[in-house]
């Protein structure tokens, strides 16, 4: 009887441990805390762009993944694109910035 109980207990522990391993974050995913940190960084960058007189915030999209910010969209000049990246880099928590902002073709 004790052997059966010990076997069931060992199986339950093994099953529980394997279930917990599924909760660990993988290198390509984000934990809940990291997701919220990235959302906060995105908000801070958007706010910094909106407060800046030189950056056309309404034309720039901001996405953050693990502290790395990606800017995309269209602006009028190269200077505006570079300035937007500088503004994003100045925000606390930003690890790096990929600047995919392009100068809009003139029609």
Secondary structure, 3 states (H helix, E strand, C coil): CHHHHHHHHHHHHHHHHHHHHCCCCCCCCCCHHHHHHHHHHHHHHHHHHHHCCCCCHHHEEEEEECCEEEEEEEECCHHHHHHHHHHHHCCCCCCEEEEEEEECCCC
